[in-house]
Amino acid sequence: MPKMKSNRGAAKRFKLTGSGKIKRNKAFTSHILTKKSTKRKRNLRQSGLVDSANDKAIRKILPYL
């Protein structure tokens, strides 16, 4: 049986933490930044974790994560 393929777009967006959770970057940071507060933009720079509702789907498209 051949190897499974990872979704390459997803592979560039997600990483695994030491405890096995999936780390992600936050959205809404690329443009239209003038109306967003400094505090909001600063918090968007920090990474977040994938929600438990989406965890199974992400692991399915990234079998070797």
C-alpha positions as CSV (number, residue, x, y, z in Angstrom):
1,M,0.0,0.0,0.0
2,P,1.4,3.4,-0.9
3,K,2.2,6.1,1.6
4,M,-0.5,8.6,2.4
5,K,-0.1,12.1,1.2
6,S,-0.2,15.1,3.5
7,N,-2.2,18.1,2.5
8,R,0.7,20.5,1.6
9,G,-1.3,23.7,2.3
10,A,-2.2,22.4,5.8
11,A,1.4,21.1,6.4
12,K,2.7,24.7,6.1
13,R,0.1,26.0,8.6
14,F,0.2,23.6,11.5
15,K,2.8,22.3,13.9
16,L,2.7,19.9,16.7
17,T,3.5,21.0,20.3
18,G,5.4,18.9,22.8
19,S,2.2,17.6,24.4
20,G,0.7,16.6,21.1
21,K,-1.7,19.4,20.5
22,I,-1.8,21.2,17.2
23,K,-0.5,24.8,17.0
24,R,-1.8,27.3,14.5
25,N,-1.3,31.0,13.6
26,K,-4.2,33.4,13.9
27,A,-6.0,35.0,11.0
28,F,-6.8,38.6,10.1
29,T,-3.2,39.9,10.2
30,S,-2.4,40.6,6.5
31,H,-4.3,43.8,5.6
32,I,-6.8,46.4,6.7
33,L,-4.7,46.9,9.9
34,T,-5.4,50.6,10.4
35,K,-8.8,50.1,12.0
36,K,-7.5,47.3,14.4
37,S,-6.2,48.4,17.7
38,T,-2.6,48.0,18.7
39,K,-3.6,45.5,21.5
40,R,-5.6,43.5,19.0
41,K,-2.8,43.3,16.5
42,R,-0.3,42.3,19.2
43,N,-2.6,39.5,20.4
44,L,-3.0,38.3,16.8
45,R,0.8,37.8,16.6
46,Q,0.6,35.0,19.2
47,S,-0.1,31.5,18.1
48,G,-3.2,29.6,19.2
49,L,-4.2,26.0,19.4
50,V,-6.6,24.1,17.1
51,D,-10.1,23.7,18.7
52,S,-11.1,20.2,19.7
53,A,-14.0,20.3,17.2
54,N,-11.5,20.6,14.3
55,D,-8.7,18.5,15.8
56,K,-9.8,15.2,14.2
57,A,-10.1,16.8,10.7
58,I,-6.7,18.3,10.8
59,R,-5.1,15.0,11.9
60,K,-6.8,13.3,9.0
61,I,-5.3,15.6,6.4
62,L,-1.9,15.5,8.1
63,P,-1.3,11.8,8.8
64,Y,2.4,12.2,9.7
65,L,2.0,15.3,11.9
